[in-house]
Amino acid sequence: MSPAPKTEAGPGLKAGIEYGPLVLFFAVNFLAPIGPLTRVLVATGVFMAATVVAMIVSKVKLGRISPMLWMSGILVVVFGGLTLYFHDERFIKMKPTIVYAMFSALLFFGLATGRPLIQMVLGNVYPGLTELGWRKLTRNWACFFAFMAVLNEAVWRNSTWDFWVGFKLWGAMPLTIGFAIANIPMLLKHGLNAEAAKVDEPPVE
């Protein structure tokens, strides 16, 4: 018996898997009428549980869990668990730094070995893109993730919990979406089929 074919994610399902855990994290942090430390711990626990649920839904509904979701999910559970165990918000705050740094390192490694790894993740998103286009896109995202790792590290080490959460919502997310849009002119110059392309970007951590 042949395995079931992979299902293409609809916009709603894709958004729920990628951004649902973050939405719940922000909602608990901003709306829960509880003390500061309790709010950190509850928001972190909800984030962990929602991430695991998102991974399960991705596996059940799509037949797969993307490499980025695997990496992010494991780090959410590990660093979230450390936050809950030690009652120390620094662990969950440094998690995005680790994720961004790992993404950047993997993409730079792919460039150095002649394999634009981002093509494996976003190949169906940018149809018609040339080999040079994939290399440039990989380089751009590798540099962006390195920048975001440094930025997150600087923000969480020099701010309060609420400021850092606000940065994730009003800083990291718009920066990531804006950077994805800023790459479109370059992609069009390198063969992107604009009519078939889907607006997409790597997830925000």
C-alpha positions in Angstrom: 0.0 0.0 0.0 1.5 3.3 -1.1 1.8 6.2 1.5 -0.8 8.9 1.4 0.3 11.9 -0.7 1.3 15.1 1.1 -1.5 17.6 1.4 -0.9 21.2 0.4 -1.5 23.6 3.2 -4.3 26.1 2.8 -3.7 29.7 3.9 -5.7 29.3 7.1 -4.1 26.0 8.1 -0.6 27.3 7.3 -1.1 30.5 9.3 -2.5 28.5 12.2 0.5 26.2 12.3 3.1 28.9 11.9 1.6 31.7 13.9 -1.0 30.1 16.2 1.5 29.5 19.1 2.8 33.0 18.9 -0.7 34.5 18.9 -1.6 32.5 22.0 1.7 33.5 23.7 1.0 37.2 23.0 -2.6 36.9 24.1 -1.7 35.4 27.5 1.1 37.8 28.1 -1.0 40.9 27.3 -4.4 39.8 28.6 -3.9 37.5 31.6 -4.7 39.3 34.9 -1.9 37.7 36.8 1.4 38.8 38.4 4.5 39.4 36.3 6.4 36.2 37.1 3.3 34.0 36.9 2.5 35.7 33.5 5.9 34.8 32.2 5.5 31.1 33.3 1.9 30.7 32.0 2.7 32.4 28.7 5.7 30.2 28.2 3.8 27.0 29.1 1.0 27.9 26.7 3.6 28.6 24.0 5.2 25.2 24.5 1.8 23.4 24.4 0.6 25.3 21.4 3.8 24.6 19.5 3.5 20.8 20.2 -0.1 20.9 19.0 1.0 22.8 15.8 3.5 20.1 15.1 0.9 17.3 15.6 -1.6 19.1 13.4 1.0 19.6 10.7 1.8 15.9 10.8 -1.8 14.8 10.7 -3.2 17.3 8.2 -0.2 17.7 5.9 1.6 14.4 6.4 4.9 16.1 7.4 6.6 18.5 9.8 8.8 21.0 8.2 12.5 21.1 9.2 12.1 24.7 10.5 9.1 23.7 12.6 11.0 20.7 14.0 14.0 22.9 14.9 11.8 25.6 16.4 9.6 23.2 18.3 12.4 21.3 19.9 14.0 24.6 21.1 10.7 25.9 22.4 10.2 22.8 24.5 13.9 22.8 25.7 14.2 26.5 26.5 10.6 26.8 27.7 11.1 23.8 30.0 14.3 25.5 31.4 12.3 28.7 32.0 9.6 26.9 33.9 12.0 24.7 35.9 14.3 27.6 37.0 11.5 30.3 37.0 13.9 32.3 34.8 12.7 34.2 31.8 16.2 34.5 30.3 15.9 31.0 28.8 12.9 31.6 26.7 14.2 35.1 25.7 17.4 33.6 24.3 15.6 30.9 22.3 15.0 33.2 19.2 18.8 34.0 19.3 19.6 30.3 19.0 17.0 29.7 16.3 18.2 32.7 14.2 21.8 31.8 14.6 21.2 28.1 13.6 19.2 29.2 10.5 21.9 31.6 9.5 24.7 29.0 10.0 22.8 26.4 8.0 22.2 28.8 5.1 25.8 29.9 5.1 26.9 26.3 5.2 24.7 25.6 2.2 26.2 28.5 0.3 29.8 27.3 1.1 29.0 23.8 -0.1 27.1 24.8 -3.2 23.7 23.8 -1.9 21.2 26.7 -1.3 19.3 24.9 1.4 16.5 27.4 1.5 15.4 26.0 -1.9 14.5 22.7 -0.2 12.1 24.6 2.1 10.7 27.3 -0.3 11.1 25.6 -3.6 7.4 25.5 -4.4 6.9 29.1 -3.2 9.2 30.8 -5.9 8.6 28.9 -9.2 11.0 29.6 -12.0 13.7 31.1 -9.8 17.1 30.6 -11.3 20.1 29.0 -9.6 21.7 32.4 -9.1 18.4 33.7 -7.7 18.3 30.9 -5.1 22.0 31.6 -4.1 21.2 35.3 -3.7 18.0 34.6 -1.7 20.0 32.2 0.5 22.7 34.7 1.1 20.2 37.4 1.9 18.3 35.3 4.5 21.5 34.1 6.0 22.6 37.6 6.6 19.2 38.7 7.9 19.0 35.8 10.4 22.5 36.7 11.6 21.3 40.3 12.1 18.2 39.2 13.9 20.2 36.9 16.3 22.4 39.9 17.3 19.3 42.2 17.6 17.3 39.8 19.8 20.4 39.3 22.0 20.8 43.1 22.4 17.1 43.6 23.1 16.5 41.0 25.7 19.7 41.8 27.6 18.9 45.5 27.8 15.1 45.5 28.4 12.2 44.3 30.5 10.0 41.2 29.7 7.2 43.4 28.4 9.5 45.4 26.1 11.0 42.2 24.7 7.5 40.7 24.0 6.5 43.9 22.3 9.7 43.8 20.2 8.8 40.3 19.1 5.3 41.5 18.0 6.0 45.0 16.7 9.7 44.6 15.7 10.7 41.1 14.7 7.5 40.2 12.8 7.3 43.4 10.7 11.1 43.2 10.0 10.8 39.6 8.7 7.7 40.3 6.6 9.3 43.5 5.3 12.5 41.8 4.4 10.7 39.0 2.5 8.9 41.7 0.5 12.1 43.6 -0.1 13.5 40.6 -1.8 10.8 40.4 -4.5 12.4 42.8 -7.0 15.6 40.7 -6.9 13.6 37.5 -7.4 11.7 38.9 -10.4 15.1 39.7 -12.0 16.1 36.1 -11.6 13.2 34.2 -13.2 10.5 34.3 -10.5 7.1 33.5 -12.0 5.1 36.3 -10.3 1.7 34.9 -11.3 2.4 31.5 -9.8 4.4 32.6 -6.8 3.1 32.6 -3.2 3.8 35.3 -0.7 5.8 33.6 2.0 8.6 34.1 4.4 10.4 32.0 7.0 8.7 31.9 10.4 9.2 34.5 13.0 10.6 33.3 16.3 
